[in-house]
Amino acid sequence: MQYTKISYSNILVAVDGSKQSMDAVNYAISLAEKYKANLIVLNVLNLHSFRQSLASFVTAPTYGTIEMEQKKMEVQKFLNQIQRKGGEKSLSVKTQIIQESISVVSSILEYAENEKIDLIVVGTRGRSGIKHLLIGSVAEGVVTYAHCPVLVVK
């Protein structure tokens, strides 16, 4: 039996601030430290879902802009905490918030391909509240369609 030496240069962890995604961050930090890899922490703000969650009777195209900026500030707070945590381990940590109108899964996968990610780390469930039998819909989609290995952290 032949073993392949595993090595990662670029590790992506997708976060939404949930406990599960923060658990995924801890694994990603450990792996980045072990493999001396770059760590990219990604949050996807889905514009379509965000606008749908606001009152549907308002049709102004700028409706929700203030709320979106507040959400980005909230996200940036936990991204800064993650960056500090990685910095304590002397890791190269890049944080990124992307706003997309396509699905969160598609956004993560497109980002991972464009950035030549070697490993994607995700939590089992996020904040969506949708309960799947074993893992959440985002984790399931990432596992199904990713171009690289995916670690799902429970």
N, C-alpha and C positions, 0 to 999 in steps of 0.2 A: 504494500500500500504506500502510495506517495502522498506526502503532506505538502500543502502549499503554504509558503510563508505569508502570513497576513501582515499587511502594512497599510496604514491610512495616512493620507496627507491632508485631506480636507474633510472635516466632519461637520455635517449640518444637523442642528437640532431645531425642530419646529416647536414653537411655544405659543401658548395662549394665556398663560398665567394660572392655569388650573394646577392642582396638586400633582396630577399625573404628568403634566408637561414639565413641572419643576423637578420631579423625580427623574425624568428623562434628561434634564440638564445635568444633574449630578452624575449620571452614567456617562454622558457625553464629555464632561470635564475630565472624568477619570480616564476615559479612552484617549482623549486628546493629550493628556499628560503622559500616558503610557507610550503612545506612538509618536509623541512630539509633533502632533498634527495641528493645523490651523482649525479653530472652532468658529463656525458661523452660526449665530443664533437668529432664527428667522421668525417673524410674526407676520401673518397675512390678515389684513383687514379687508374683508370681502364687502365691497361697496354695495353690491346688489342686495345681499342679506341685511346689511346695516340699514339701508333705506327702507326695506320692507318691514323691518322691525319698528320703524317710526310710524306715526299716524298715517294711514293710507289716504286720507282725504286731502292732504296737502300735496299740491302738484308742482310747487315752485322748484326749479332745478337746484337752487342753492339750499333748499331745506335740508337740515341735518348737518350743515357744514360746521357749525359750532360744536355740535355733539360729536362729530368725527374728530375734530381737533382735541376735544376733551378725552376721547378714547385713545388717541395717539399719545397724549401726555401720560395717561395711565399706563399704557403699554411701555412707554419709554422708561418709566420708573422701574419696572421689574427687569427690563433689559439692562439698565444701568447696574442693578444689583448683581445680575449674572456676570456682567463685564468685570465688576470689582472682584467677584468670587474667582473668576478665571485669572485675573491679574495677580491675585494672591498666590496662584500656582505658577506664575510666570508664563502663562499661556497667551498666545496670540488669539484674541477674541474679537470678532467683528459682529456687530449687531445690525440688523436690518429690519425695517418695517416696510412692507410693500402693500400698496392699495390696489386691489384688482377687482374687476367685475366678473372674472371667470371663477370657477370653483376654487376652494382652498387647496384641494388635492392637486388640481392642475397647476396652480401657482407654485406650490412647493416643488412639484416635479420639474416644471420648466426652469425654475431657479436652480435646482440641483444639477440639471444637465448643463445649463449655461455656465455655471461656476465650477464644473468638473469635480463634483462632490464624490467622494469614495464611499461614504457611509452616511445614511440618514438615520437619525434617532428621533423617535416619537413616543409620546405617552399612549397608553391604551385608550383613554377617553379624554375628551376636552370639555369645554364649557357648553357644548351644544345641548346637552341634556338628553340627546337621543341615545338610548341604550341598545346596543347590539348584543348578541349572545356572548361573544368573547372580547371583541375590540370595537372601538368606535368607528364611525364611517370614514373619518379622515385617515386614521391609521390603516384601516382596511384598504382604502384606495391607494395609499402610498405603497403599501406592501405589494399590492396587485400590479401596479404599473411602473414602479421605480426601475431605473436603469442600473442601479447599484444595490448592494446589500442594505437591508433595513433592520434596525434593532427596535423592537417594540418593548417598551418598559412598562411593567405593571406596577 
